[in-house]
Amino acid sequence: AQAALDAGRAEHAIRHAGRALGLVQADPQTERHLLLIRATAEIDMRQFPAASADARHALESALADDDATAEGEARRRLGTVAHMQGDLATSRRQLDAAVDIFRRAGDEKRLANALRARGFAEVFGGSIPAARTYLGEAMTLFERLGDERGQAWAGHNMAWAVFQGGDFT
């Protein structure tokens, strides 16, 4: 499921994660991981109700097990879904929580992804200066981590932010 997601094959990731979840009762950590993979693929496929359900299930499990990493990842997905459905208030709340969790943990990779999602949430209907701040921090982290894919996504999102802000140069 993870390999399919990494290759951009969202339909396969959804199918593989679903099959894995249906085969046996997995330990809670593995189940959360599979739910988060599937939620990510569902977001990519614009299957927002399913993505929300999987992310909420992962969040409930993470809170029950005091798993801050899974909590942050679930909140990032819930914030992304809210953003894509036009609910900026919920998006900000969930994404801010994810940013705080990863910042406290010192998890730069996850923090960079949460910052990118938070910045992109501001691009349409939010604050362009805030978007640029979040995206700028994400770009710096991705560069420091040597994550070219992350840099590309953050750069793409920054291009939207500057375009929306009228900074064409």
Backbone as CSV, one residue per row, in Angstrom:
resi,resn,N_x,N_y,N_z,CA_x,CA_y,CA_z,C_x,C_y,C_z
1,ALA,0.834,-1.196,0.000,0.000,0.000,0.000,0.872,1.251,0.000
2,GLN,1.909,1.242,0.804,2.800,2.411,0.860,3.543,2.587,-0.455
3,ALA,4.007,1.499,-1.044,4.713,1.582,-2.323,3.796,2.132,-3.414
4,ALA,2.541,1.688,-3.415,1.585,2.196,-4.401,1.347,3.677,-4.197
5,LEU,1.215,4.100,-2.952,1.013,5.516,-2.661,2.222,6.338,-3.104
6,ASP,3.408,5.852,-2.792,4.640,6.550,-3.175,4.785,6.676,-4.686
7,ALA,4.227,5.716,-5.410,4.310,5.723,-6.875,3.166,6.513,-7.513
8,GLY,2.305,7.106,-6.678,1.198,7.882,-7.213,0.035,7.042,-7.697
9,ARG,-0.046,5.827,-7.222,-1.111,4.913,-7.644,-2.148,4.808,-6.517
10,ALA,-2.930,5.872,-6.381,-3.863,5.996,-5.263,-4.892,4.870,-5.228
11,GLU,-5.433,4.502,-6.380,-6.439,3.429,-6.395,-5.863,2.131,-5.847
12,HIS,-4.631,1.834,-6.206,-3.988,0.605,-5.728,-3.708,0.713,-4.231
13,ALA,-3.295,1.886,-3.778,-3.028,2.073,-2.351,-4.303,1.850,-1.546
14,ILE,-5.418,2.373,-2.032,-6.699,2.188,-1.344,-7.042,0.699,-1.294
15,ARG,-6.897,0.027,-2.430,-7.236,-1.402,-2.490,-6.326,-2.227,-1.576
16,HIS,-5.012,-1.986,-1.644,-4.076,-2.775,-0.833,-4.268,-2.518,0.656
17,ALA,-4.443,-1.258,1.031,-4.645,-0.949,2.452,-5.950,-1.567,2.938
18,GLY,-6.985,-1.475,2.127,-8.263,-2.066,2.498,-8.190,-3.569,2.648
19,ARG,-7.485,-4.201,1.742,-7.323,-5.661,1.829,-6.547,-6.029,3.084
20,ALA,-5.486,-5.284,3.367,-4.686,-5.571,4.565,-5.523,-5.384,5.832
21,LEU,-6.317,-4.337,5.851,-7.168,-4.099,7.025,-8.219,-5.187,7.184
22,GLY,-8.654,-5.764,6.078,-9.686,-6.788,6.122,-9.187,-8.196,6.367
23,LEU,-7.891,-8.420,6.209,-7.368,-9.789,6.327,-7.362,-10.297,7.761
24,VAL,-6.772,-9.550,8.641,-6.641,-9.969,10.042,-6.778,-8.744,10.928
25,GLN,-7.028,-8.998,12.195,-7.046,-7.913,13.163,-5.593,-7.516,13.439
26,ALA,-5.207,-6.363,12.931,-3.829,-5.899,13.094,-3.672,-5.229,14.458
27,ASP,-2.422,-5.106,14.894,-2.178,-4.345,16.108,-2.572,-2.888,15.823
28,PRO,-2.928,-2.118,16.848,-3.429,-0.757,16.629,-2.476,0.142,15.838
29,GLN,-1.183,0.013,16.052,-0.231,0.859,15.339,-0.244,0.556,13.837
30,THR,-0.253,-0.710,13.486,-0.310,-1.103,12.077,-1.634,-0.672,11.455
31,GLU,-2.716,-0.849,12.182,-4.016,-0.431,11.674,-4.033,1.079,11.406
32,ARG,-3.498,1.871,12.340,-3.444,3.326,12.128,-2.629,3.668,10.891
33,HIS,-1.509,2.993,10.727,-0.652,3.254,9.568,-1.406,2.971,8.262
34,LEU,-2.094,1.858,8.207,-2.862,1.505,7.016,-4.016,2.484,6.777
35,LEU,-4.687,2.894,7.840,-5.765,3.870,7.709,-5.241,5.199,7.174
36,LEU,-4.060,5.597,7.627,-3.484,6.869,7.173,-3.033,6.782,5.718
37,ILE,-2.496,5.635,5.319,-2.152,5.440,3.908,-3.412,5.542,3.062
38,ARG,-4.437,4.822,3.483,-5.671,4.826,2.708,-6.305,6.214,2.683
39,ALA,-6.284,6.926,3.801,-6.848,8.280,3.840,-6.106,9.204,2.877
40,THR,-4.791,9.074,2.821,-4.002,9.900,1.894,-4.404,9.617,0.453
41,ALA,-4.525,8.342,0.116,-4.921,7.971,-1.244,-6.343,8.431,-1.535
42,GLU,-7.217,8.331,-0.559,-8.595,8.790,-0.745,-8.639,10.304,-0.962
43,ILE,-7.790,11.035,-0.284,-7.703,12.480,-0.521,-7.267,12.727,-1.960
44,ASP,-6.256,12.000,-2.400,-5.774,12.151,-3.777,-6.882,11.861,-4.792
45,MET,-7.777,10.945,-4.458,-8.876,10.560,-5.351,-10.128,11.413,-5.117
46,ARG,-10.023,12.392,-4.226,-11.143,13.290,-3.884,-12.317,12.527,-3.283
47,GLN,-12.011,11.471,-2.555,-13.020,10.688,-1.841,-13.050,11.184,-0.394
48,PHE,-13.568,12.388,-0.213,-13.455,13.073,1.066,-14.195,12.420,2.223
49,PRO,-15.417,11.921,2.047,-16.067,11.250,3.185,-15.266,10.035,3.673
50,ALA,-14.770,9.235,2.743,-13.984,8.058,3.123,-12.674,8.474,3.791
51,ALA,-12.019,9.491,3.242,-10.762,9.971,3.833,-10.995,10.491,5.243
52,SER,-12.057,11.238,5.440,-12.378,11.758,6.778,-12.646,10.620,7.752
53,ALA,-13.398,9.633,7.306,-13.716,8.505,8.185,-12.451,7.763,8.593
54,ASP,-11.575,7.488,7.634,-10.329,6.779,7.968,-9.434,7.617,8.878
55,ALA,-9.331,8.905,8.599,-8.486,9.773,9.427,-9.067,9.904,10.840
56,ARG,-10.389,10.027,10.958,-11.013,10.097,12.288,-10.796,8.797,13.063
57,HIS,-10.909,7.670,12.376,-10.674,6.379,13.031,-9.224,6.299,13.522
58,ALA,-8.285,6.724,12.686,-6.873,6.728,13.083,-6.644,7.690,14.248
59,LEU,-7.305,8.838,14.222,-7.153,9.815,15.306,-7.668,9.251,16.628
60,GLU,-8.841,8.645,16.599,-9.396,8.059,17.823,-8.458,7.002,18.397
61,SER,-7.918,6.159,17.541,-6.991,5.119,17.976,-5.702,5.727,18.527
62,ALA,-5.205,6.766,17.849,-3.971,7.417,18.293,-4.154,8.064,19.666
63,LEU,-5.284,8.721,19.862,-5.553,9.349,21.158,-5.677,8.301,22.256
64,ALA,-6.317,7.176,21.945,-6.479,6.100,22.928,-5.132,5.504,23.334
65,ASP,-4.181,5.448,22.389,-2.866,4.856,22.650,-1.786,5.892,22.947
66,ASP,-2.167,7.168,23.026,-1.217,8.255,23.267,-0.077,8.231,22.237
67,ASP,-0.447,8.050,20.975,0.498,8.008,19.852,0.481,9.379,19.169
68,ALA,1.378,10.248,19.603,1.390,11.629,19.106,1.677,11.693,17.605
69,THR,2.549,10.845,17.104,2.882,10.871,15.683,1.653,10.560,14.833
70,ALA,0.942,9.495,15.180,-0.272,9.149,14.426,-1.346,10.214,14.614
71,GLU,-1.408,10.800,15.795,-2.367,11.884,16.013,-2.089,13.040,15.053
72,GLY,-0.824,13.441,14.978,-0.463,14.533,14.077,-0.748,14.203,12.629
73,GLU,-0.442,12.981,12.220,-0.693,12.584,10.837,-2.194,12.549,10.540
74,ALA,-2.992,12.062,11.474,-4.446,12.042,11.283,-4.981,13.465,11.202
75,ARG,-4.494,14.335,12.058,-4.950,15.728,12.033,-4.536,16.425,10.735
76,ARG,-3.361,16.075,10.212,-2.942,16.663,8.931,-3.910,16.264,7.816
77,ARG,-4.323,15.024,7.819,-5.259,14.577,6.796,-6.644,15.202,6.990
78,LEU,-7.101,15.274,8.231,-8.394,15.916,8.485,-8.365,17.393,8.085
79,GLY,-7.248,18.052,8.352,-7.107,19.448,7.952,-7.070,19.619,6.452
80,THR,-6.434,18.692,5.779,-6.371,18.744,4.311,-7.755,18.542,3.708
81,VAL,-8.496,17.582,4.228,-9.855,17.355,3.732,-10.707,18.599,3.975
82,ALA,-10.621,19.161,5.162,-11.412,20.362,5.470,-11.054,21.496,4.513
83,HIS,-9.766,21.665,4.249,-9.329,22.700,3.307,-9.924,22.458,1.930
84,MET,-9.853,21.232,1.472,-10.327,20.917,0.126,-11.846,21.019,0.016
85,GLN,-12.530,20.991,1.142,-13.985,21.149,1.138,-14.410,22.574,1.490
86,GLY,-13.421,23.470,1.629,-13.725,24.874,1.855,-13.972,25.267,3.301
87,ASP,-13.648,24.406,4.249,-13.837,24.697,5.669,-12.497,25.143,6.256
88,LEU,-12.160,26.409,6.041,-10.849,26.919,6.441,-10.666,26.918,7.955
89,ALA,-11.719,27.185,8.718,-11.593,27.208,10.182,-11.180,25.839,10.720
90,THR,-11.855,24.781,10.261,-11.500,23.427,10.699,-10.120,23.053,10.186
91,SER,-9.825,23.419,8.954,-8.519,23.124,8.385,-7.418,23.754,9.226
92,ARG,-7.554,25.021,9.542,-6.539,25.707,10.364,-6.375,25.021,11.716
93,ARG,-7.484,24.699,12.353,-7.431,24.091,13.688,-6.687,22.752,13.647
94,GLN,-7.057,21.893,12.688,-6.425,20.575,12.606,-4.953,20.681,12.196
95,LEU,-4.669,21.519,11.205,-3.291,21.633,10.727,-2.397,22.317,11.752
96,ASP,-2.919,23.308,12.470,-2.130,23.931,13.546,-1.777,22.903,14.617
97,ALA,-2.735,22.034,14.941,-2.469,20.981,15.930,-1.374,20.046,15.430
98,ALA,-1.427,19.677,14.152,-0.394,18.799,13.592,0.974,19.483,13.628
99,VAL,1.020,20.751,13.231,2.288,21.492,13.267,2.843,21.508,14.685
100,ASP,1.997,21.796,15.659,2.449,21.847,17.060,2.993,20.498,17.524
101,ILE,2.294,19.430,17.182,2.734,18.086,17.589,4.116,17.784,17.022
102,PHE,4.312,18.023,15.735,5.585,17.672,15.105,6.702,18.627,15.507
103,ARG,6.363,19.877,15.771,7.378,20.822,16.230,7.881,20.408,17.615
104,ARG,6.943,20.051,18.511,7.322,19.603,19.865,8.168,18.332,19.801
105,ALA,7.834,17.446,18.869,8.562,16.174,18.750,9.916,16.339,18.059
106,GLY,10.125,17.476,17.402,11.365,17.662,16.649,11.412,16.814,15.388
107,ASP,10.259,16.432,14.880,10.160,15.579,13.697,10.097,16.482,12.467
108,GLU,11.257,16.818,11.916,11.325,17.797,10.835,10.628,17.343,9.557
109,LYS,10.690,16.086,9.230,10.048,15.578,8.011,8.532,15.766,8.096
110,ARG,7.955,15.315,9.199,6.512,15.458,9.357,6.124,16.924,9.548
111,LEU,6.957,17.678,10.240,6.701,19.107,10.414,6.672,19.813,9.062
112,ALA,7.607,19.492,8.192,7.652,20.117,6.866,6.364,19.820,6.093
113,ASN,5.900,18.579,6.150,4.660,18.225,5.461,3.458,18.949,6.063
114,ALA,3.417,19.060,7.384,2.314,19.762,8.037,2.350,21.255,7.713
115,LEU,3.530,21.842,7.689,3.662,23.257,7.339,3.240,23.512,5.892
116,ARG,3.603,22.603,5.011,3.207,22.750,3.610,1.690,22.703,3.487
117,ALA,1.064,21.738,4.159,-0.395,21.642,4.122,-1.031,22.885,4.746
118,ARG,-0.458,23.356,5.836,-1.001,24.544,6.507,-0.876,25.769,5.610
119,GLY,0.265,25.912,4.960,0.452,27.041,4.055,-0.485,26.986,2.875
120,PHE,-0.638,25.802,2.303,-1.512,25.683,1.138,-2.961,25.969,1.515
121,ALA,-3.349,25.656,2.745,-4.711,25.948,3.191,-4.994,27.448,3.158
122,GLU,-3.957,28.261,3.326,-4.130,29.716,3.327,-4.167,30.306,1.919
123,VAL,-3.730,29.560,0.938,-3.590,30.114,-0.413,-4.924,30.587,-0.978
124,PHE,-5.950,29.788,-0.840,-7.243,30.135,-1.433,-8.209,30.514,-0.312
125,GLY,-8.492,31.782,-0.196,-9.453,32.255,0.790,-8.869,32.584,2.133
126,GLY,-7.583,32.445,2.283,-6.959,32.747,3.561,-6.060,33.959,3.445
127,SER,-4.924,33.870,4.065,-3.964,34.961,4.105,-2.734,34.594,3.288
128,ILE,-2.467,35.339,2.231,-1.296,35.059,1.390,0.000,35.260,2.178
129,PRO,0.140,36.317,2.998,1.373,36.421,3.795,1.571,35.221,4.731
130,ALA,0.500,34.736,5.341,0.624,33.553,6.197,1.010,32.338,5.371
131,ALA,0.389,32.202,4.197,0.726,31.075,3.320,2.212,31.093,2.997
132,ARG,2.725,32.255,2.648,4.142,32.357,2.280,5.049,32.032,3.462
133,THR,4.647,32.409,4.662,5.450,32.110,5.850,5.513,30.603,6.093
134,TYR,4.354,29.955,6.108,4.323,28.503,6.334,5.072,27.760,5.224
135,LEU,4.806,28.136,3.988,5.446,27.448,2.866,6.942,27.700,2.839
136,GLY,7.358,28.896,3.203,8.792,29.205,3.266,9.508,28.341,4.289
137,GLU,8.882,28.179,5.466,9.487,27.323,6.487,9.530,25.872,6.009
138,ALA,8.455,25.423,5.353,8.432,24.055,4.825,9.537,23.868,3.800
139,MET,9.707,24.837,2.898,10.740,24.727,1.866,12.124,24.635,2.493
140,THR,12.373,25.423,3.523,13.660,25.388,4.219,13.912,24.015,4.826
141,LEU,12.896,23.465,5.471,13.048,22.136,6.074,13.270,21.062,5.021
142,PHE,12.470,21.087,3.962,12.642,20.092,2.906,14.044,20.183,2.307
143,GLU,14.539,21.392,2.120,15.896,21.558,1.573,16.929,20.977,2.529
144,ARG,16.798,21.300,3.816,17.743,20.782,4.816,17.706,19.256,4.865
145,LEU,16.524,18.675,4.668,16.372,17.215,4.704,16.796,16.540,3.402
146,GLY,17.021,17.337,2.359,17.364,16.771,1.060,16.180,16.090,0.393
147,ASP,14.984,16.524,0.721,13.757,15.918,0.203,13.321,16.693,-1.036
148,GLU,13.722,16.194,-2.212,13.410,16.889,-3.457,11.917,16.877,-3.769
149,ARG,11.236,15.791,-3.460,9.792,15.727,-3.695,9.078,16.772,-2.831
150,GLY,9.455,16.836,-1.566,8.868,17.836,-0.668,9.159,19.255,-1.133
151,GLN,10.397,19.487,-1.574,10.756,20.805,-2.100,9.894,21.150,-3.313
152,ALA,9.686,20.191,-4.184,8.898,20.441,-5.387,7.452,20.784,-5.029
153,TRP,6.856,20.026,-4.113,5.483,20.314,-3.718,5.377,21.671,-3.032
154,ALA,6.308,21.953,-2.129,6.275,23.247,-1.447,6.492,24.381,-2.444
155,GLY,7.386,24.187,-3.413,7.607,25.196,-4.448,6.373,25.406,-5.299
156,HIS,5.698,24.336,-5.631,4.448,24.411,-6.400,3.402,25.206,-5.616
157,ASN,3.276,24.888,-4.326,2.310,25.606,-3.494,2.694,27.069,-3.323
158,MET,4.001,27.346,-3.220,4.460,28.728,-3.101,4.150,29.491,-4.385
159,ALA,4.283,28.847,-5.524,3.947,29.504,-6.788,2.481,29.930,-6.793
160,TRP,1.591,29.078,-6.290,0.185,29.442,-6.178,0.029,30.651,-5.254
161,ALA,0.742,30.623,-4.130,0.614,31.718,-3.155,1.051,33.051,-3.758
162,VAL,2.185,33.067,-4.431,2.657,34.336,-4.985,1.773,34.777,-6.139
163,PHE,1.265,33.834,-6.912,0.346,34.183,-7.997,-0.922,34.784,-7.425
164,GLN,-1.507,34.131,-6.427,-2.725,34.645,-5.790,-2.498,36.017,-5.164
165,GLY,-1.278,36.253,-4.682,-0.936,37.528,-4.064,-0.561,38.605,-5.064
166,GLY,-0.511,38.262,-6.338,-0.206,39.247,-7.382,1.276,39.538,-7.561
167,ASP,2.142,38.724,-6.969,3.593,38.928,-7.075,4.110,38.132,-8.272
168,PHE,3.851,38.655,-9.467,4.145,37.911,-10.680,5.639,37.830,-11.003
169,THR,6.425,38.742,-10.498,7.862,38.652,-10.752,8.464,37.573,-9.903
